[in-house]
Amino acid sequence: MDLGDPRLLRLLKREAEESGISMKDVLVNALGGYFAHRLETRALAKAAEAVFSDWEDPLDSDYDKL
């Protein structure tokens, strides 16, 4: 398996040995966690965007002029 970084391969092998699972399973678990985090972050950003769009007030530009 070529990860482009020998250190990552050593860490992957060590984790697989310590966990008693295959390197493939370690990668699948890691990718699952990574993408779950990304999806959660996107969902939170989308929710925050909706809140901020409700927060916008056309009168804010009047305050900026002061």
Secondary structure, 3 states (H helix, E strand, C coil): CCCCCHHHHHHHHHHHHHHCCCHHHHHHHHHHHHHHHHHHHHHHHHHHHHHHHHHCCCCHHHHHHC
